[in-house]
Amino acid sequence: MKQSLNLRLSQHLALTPQLQQSIRLLQLSTVELQQEVEQMLELNPFLEPDDDPGEGAAAGGEAPAAQAGQAEEAGEVAPAPAVEATRPAAAEAAGGEGEAADAASELRLDAEDWREGARSADPAETEQASDSADWGDAASGGRQGGGEGDDEFDPLGLAHAAQDLRSHLRLQLAGCSLSEDDRAAAEAIIDSLDDDGYLPEAPEQLAAELVPHSDAQDIEALAHALRVGQRLVQSFDPAGVGAGNLAECMRLQLCTPEHLEWLSRRDWKRLARALHADEAALRAAQQVIARLDPRPGSRFAAQAAQSVVPDVIVQRVGKRWRAVLNPDVLPKLRIHSLYAELLRRARDGNGLSGQLQEARWFVRNVQQRFETIERVAQAVVERQQAFFTEGELGMRPLVLREIADELGLHESTISRVTTQKYMLTPHGTFELKYFFGSGLATDSGASASSTAVRALIRAMVQQEDPASPLSDGEIAERLAAKGISVARRTVAKYREALRIPPTTQRKAV
């Protein structure tokens, strides 16, 4: 084997631990950052929460990184001030927006509704049911007579507690006097519902899955119990819950299963002939049906969703809009001065000096994260001034490269900053990515934002004649008359993104 010596030049990027932490903190959401701060406070003794941010403000608002750097040059360890800066104007703007009223679902168990549910059940199945056949009396007795566990019932606490769909149904089930088997069957139905309140599997299929190795007789007995449990759940609030499909959901809300297929197709002529109804009656029926809820369980899923806390607040300063950080999301951190001083005097840190340096890095990186978010947000606000005044119609095209070139940052950094970071505006709270969008050509040679075009499409559909709704081609022609060149298929894509149904489904009587 011949040996040789070669000289090779190459370049590679080495990310220091401090830089890696800075990148990781930048891409975290506000909730994730709070969790990271809590974890660091538990693990690093040199970090402590700053409950008195006034000291940092009295020092002229000097950045922690600058103070820490001056202390290092002097050979001392100085405690870093709070990361949070004092922003009274931002706090005032955010004061009214952060309050959210707790919505609680009322428990409506009317005895007559229960009796209607029991009378609508199959007579043969009702006779074979257990000793809880009269659900109406059981429900009334459960509310009036009370039980052994009623002493622990807290109606005030219940009214303020946010509930998901299954908890809401179980509360109604708790007011029923049922046998153990019937209650277990109703529980199985409730557990099998999806987030929209539908039962995706039929009771027979669900029974086969629950007891896969049983004989056909046992499976049929369980399926019968599940059918009874399904009828019980279908009598609960919200109306339509427990249905197997959309038609059944509407039937439970309308108490009539007729002609739903023709209705979905907007076949008004066939409906008029079948029902012997005139146009006025069909129009009134359409208005009633339009108020139905095709997803009765979705409102409970919305309650369970986590609220978004804005990272940036947009305020009007004179005639311009500016972005300021939300003081409520800024962590209050500082270096523990006593521990740092003891370590300086000890001269032999026994490895603790590394934790002190880690604490300094963390405080600096957290502050740098918010400074970068504020810089990017302000650059976005400067380019979207018309949006904050006019709304979506004032949105202009914007790409990541524009902001990156202006601030001297990489596009990947802008992408991290705009992901899961939110801005409170006069028109609502939006993710920073919302303000970036492609442009469509116009006759003037400029470009129109895709967000503004979608807003125009929505406005056109809202103003159209219900008896003669606009087709995608007609919408494209109207946009062209405004100087915006949009293909018909692009209009269809934007319309679907706005969840606007096609022309045939928008046509009224």
N, C-alpha and C positions, 0 to 999 in steps of 0.2 A: 504494500500500500504506500503510495506516494504522499508525503506530507507537504503542505503548503501554507503560507501565511498570507491572508487577504485583509485589506482595509476597506471597510464598508461604512458609508455615511447614511444615516436614516433619521427620520424625525418621528416622534410619537408624543402623544399628549398624556401626561401623568396627572391624574386628578388627586390632589391632596385630600386628606380626610375633611378638612375644613370646607373645601370646594364641593366635595360630595354632599356634605350636610347642607350647604347652601342651596344646591340644586334640588335636593329632596324636599326641603322646607318650602321651596318656591312652588312646587307642584301640589302641595297639600291643600285641601279645602280648609275652611275656617274651623269646622268641627274636628277634622283630623289634626290640625295644628294645636287646638286646645288639648286634645288627648296627648299629643307629643309633649306639650309644656308640662302637663300634670305628671307625666312619666319622668321627665327630667327633674322636676322638683323632688320626686321621691328618691331618685337614684343619686343625685349629685348634691352633697351637703353644702356646696358653695353657692348654690342658687336658692333664692328665697323670693316669695311674692312681695311686691312693693305695694304696701297698703297706704303709703303716703307719697303720692306722686308729686306733691308740691315742692319737694326738695329739688327734683329735676327741673321743674319749671322756674324755680327761683334762681337756678344756675344759668338761666338764659336759654334753656332748652337745648343744651349742648348734647350732641349725639353720644350714646354710650361708647361707640367705637372710638371716637375722638378722645374722650376722657380716658378710656382704658389705654389708648396709645400714649397719651401724655404721662400716665402713671408709670407705664413700662419704661419710658425714656428716663424718668426720674429715679428708677430703681425701686419704686414702691408699687404696692397693689392697692388701687383705689376702687371703691365700690362703684359699679356702673349704675347710673340712674335708671329710672323706669323706662321700658320700651315705649310705653304709652305717652303720647304728647297731649298737651291740653288743647282741646279744640272746642270751645264753647259753642261756636256757630254750628258745627257739625252735630254736636249733641242735641242742640235745640231742634235741628231739622229732623233728626232721627227719633225725637221723643214721641211724636204721635204715631209714627209709622210702625214702631215695634210692638204696639199693643194689639193683641189678638184676643177677641172674645172667645171663650170656651163654649163651643156649641155642643149641646147634649141632646140626644134623641129621646123623645118622650115615649113612655111605655103605654101604648094604647091597646088594652085588652078588653074589648067590649063584649059583653056576654052574648048579645045578639049575633055578632060576627062569628063567635065560636059555634053557636047553634046552626047558623047557615052553613058553616064548614062541615058540621056533622051531618046535616040533612043532605048536603050535596054528595056525600060519600056513597059508594056502592052499598045497597042494603045488605047484600050477602056478606060483604066484608065487615060491615058494621056489626052484624050479628055474631061473627066469629071473633070480634075483637075482645079484649080483656075487659075487666070490670070498670074501665075508664071510658065507657061509650059516650056518656053525656059530657062532652068537653066543655060546654057552656056552663053547666052547673059547677064543674070542677074549677074552672077559671074564676067564677064569681066567688066560690067558697075560698079559693086560695087567696083572694084579695081581701075578703071581709073577715073570714074566720081566723086567719093567721095560723102559724105553726110554731113548733118548738124553737125554730131558728129565727123567728121574727124579731127577737130582742136585739140581734146584732145587725138588723137591717138599717142602713143609714141612707134615707132618701136624699138628704142634702148633699152627702158625699157622692151619691150616684148621679145627681143632676150635673155636677161639675166634672165628672170623669169622662174623658174621651173614650169612646167605645169603638171596637171594630165590629164587623157584621156578626161574627159568631158570638161575641160577648152579648151583643144586643139581643140575639135570638135566645141565648141561654137564659137571660134574665126573664124573658117571657115564658120560657119553658119551666123556670123555677116556680112560677105562679100556678102551675097546673098540678092537680092531684092525679098522678099516674102510677101504674104498677112499675116495678123495676124493669121489666122487659120492654114495656112501651117507652119508658124514659130512655133506655139504652138505644132503642131503635131511632127515636127522634134525635138523640145525640149523634148517632152515626150519620144521619141525614145532614145535620148541621155541619159536622166535620167534613163532609164530602162536597160542600158547596164551594164554588169558585168565588173569586173576588167580586164578580158581577152579580152574585146571588143565584146563579143557575146550578142545577144538579146535572153535571155532565154525564153521569152514568145512570142508567135505569136501575130501579130497585132490584130487578132480577140479576143484572150484571154485578151490582154491588154485593148482593148476597153470595153469589158464586165466588167472589174474591175474598169475602170475609170468612167463609167456611169452605175452602177449596176441596177438602178431602171428605166431605160429608155426602150422604146419599141424596138423591133427588128430592125425597120427601122433606128432609130437613132444610134443604136449600129453598124449597118452595114455601115452607113455613116462615123462614126468615124473610124471604122476599115479600110475603104478605104483611109481616110486621113492619117492614120498611115502607111499604106502600101506605099503610095507615100513618106511620110517622111522617111521611112526606106530605100527606094531606093536612096533618096537624101543623107542620111548619109552614105550609102554604097559607094558613089562616093567620099567620103572624104578620106583624109590621116589619119591613115595608111591603106593601102590596106587590105581588108578583114574585116574591122570593120563593125559591124551591122549585121553580119551573124547569122543565127539561129543555125548552127551546124558546125562541122569541114569540112564536105564536101562542104557546101556552102561557107565557108571561103576560102577554096582552090580554089573553082570555081571563086570567085571574084578576086583572085590573078592570076589565070591561064586563066580565061575567057573560060574554058571548064569544063563541069561536068561529062565527060564520064569516065567510068571504074575506078572510085575512090575506089570502094569496092574491086575490084580485086587487085588494087595497094596496098591497106592497108594489104592485105593478102599475098603480094609478090608472086602472082600467075603469074609468068612470061610467062609460056607456053600459058595460056589462053589469056593473053594480046598480046602476039606475034601473035596468030591466029586472034584475033579480029581486031587488028590494021594493020595486014599484015606488021609488022615491024621486022627488024632483031635485033640481039643482040646489035649492036652498037647504033642503034636508041633508044632502050629501056634504055641503059646505060646513054645516053645523057639526056633522059627525066627524069630519076631517079635523076641525078645530079641537074637538074633544080628544081625539086620538093623538093629535100632535102634542098634547100635554102629558101623555103617558111617559113613564120612565122605562126605556128598554133595558137599563142596567140598574135594577133597584139596589144592588149592593155597592155600587161604585161610590156613593156619597160617604159610606163608612170608610172605604179605603182612602178617600181624600182626607178624612179626619185623622187617620193614622199616619199620614205622610208627615215627614219632618219639615217644619217651617224653615224658610231660607232667611238667613241673616245677611244683609248686604255688607260687603267689605268696603264699598265706596258710596258716598252720598253726593249727588249732583246738586249744586246750589247756584242761584243766580247772583252774580256780583256785578252790579251796574247793568249793562246791556249784554253781558257775556255769561256763559255758564261755566262753572269750574267744578272740579272733582276734589273732594276731601275725604280722608279716611274716616271710617266710622269708629269713633272712640270706644264703642262697646265691644269691638272684636280685638282690640289691641291688648296683648298680654302685658301684665304688670310684673316685670322681673327686674332683679338686681343681684349683684354679687354680695354675698354675706360678708359684711365688712369685718366683723369680729373674727370669723374663721380665717379670712384672708390675712388679717394682721397677725394672728397666732402662727400661721404658716410662715409668714415672712420672718418672724422672730426665731422660729425653730431652726431655720437654716437647713434642717434635714427633714424634708417633707415625706419621706418614705412612700413615694408614689402619689401623694396627694397633690403635688404640683401639677400633675397631668390632669387631674379632675378640675383644678382651678382653671387651667388653660381651656379645658373643654367647656367650662361654664362661660368663660369669656367669649369663646367662639359662638356658643349657642345664642347668647344675648345679641352679639353683632349680627349673626345671620338672620335672626328673627327681625331685627330692625331693618336690615337690608331688604328682606322680603317685602315688608310693607312699603318701604321707599320705592322699590321697583314697581309694585302694584300701583302706587299713587302716580308715578311717572307715566306708566302705560295708560292708566285710566284718564289722566289729564290730556294725553295726546289723542286719545279716542274722542274725548269730549270736544276738543278743539275742532276736530274734523266733522263731528256730527251735531254741530250747534243747531241746525235746522230741525233735527229730530226732537230735541227737547222743547222746542217751541211749537212745532207743527204735528209731531207724532210720526207714525210710520211713513207717511207721504213725504216727509222731509229727509228720509234716510238716503245717504249717498253711498256709492260703492267704496269698499275699503278692504284692503288685503293686509296680511301680516307683514309683508315686506315693507310697506310704507312706514309703519310704526317702527319696525326694526331699524330701518335706515336713518330715521330721524333721531332715535335715541342711542344709536351706536350699539345695539344689541343684536343677538342672533335671532332668527325666526323661531327656533325651537324655544328660546326663552320667552318670547311673546306668546307662543302657544301655551306654555306652562302657566304664564300669568293669567291668561284669559280663560283657562279651564277651571270650572268650579269656583270662580270668583264672581261675585254679583254686585250690580250697581243699582242703587235706588234712584229712580228718576221721577219726574212729574207724571209719567205715564205708566208707572209700575216698576217692579224689580226685574231686571234682566241679567242673564249671564253675559260677561264681557264678550264672549264669542258671538253673541247676537248682533253686535254692531259691525261685524265683518261679513261681507257678502259680495258675490260677483256682480258685475255690471252688464246691462243690456244696452245695445247700441240704440242711439236716437238719431233723428234726422238732422239735428244740429251739430252732430259730430261728437257730442258728449256721451255719457253713459248714465243709465238709470239703475238704481239699486234693485236687486231682485226682491228685497223686502218691500220697497215702495211699490213695485209692480204687483206683488201679492195683495197689498193693501188696496190698490186700485181695483183688482179683480173682485175682492170682497165687497167693496163699495158698489160696484156695478151689479153684483148679484143681489145685494140688499135693496137696490132701487129698481130692479127689473119688474116687469108685469108678471105676477104669478100665473096668469092664464097663458102667457106666452114667454116662458123663460129664455134667457140667452143661451145659445149654443157656444161651444168653445171657439168655433170659427168666428161667430159674431163678436165675441169678446176680443179676439185677436184683431178684428177689423177696427173696433173702437179704440184699442190701444194704439194701433197704427195711425188713427186719426189724431191721436195726441202726440205723435212723433216717436212712438216706441215700437221698434220692430220685434215682434214676438211670434214665433210659430204656433200653430194650433196645438201641437203636441206639448209644447212648453206650457201653454195655458192649461191644458189638461193636467199636467204634472203639478203645477202650482195649485190648481183647484183641488186636487186630491190631497195635497199637503195641508190645505186649509180645511179639509174634511167637508167640502161642499159636494153634495150629491150631484150626479149628472142631470141633464135637462129633463129626462123622462120622469125622474123621481122628484123634481122640483115643481112640476106642473100641477097647478091646483085646478079645482073645478071651474 
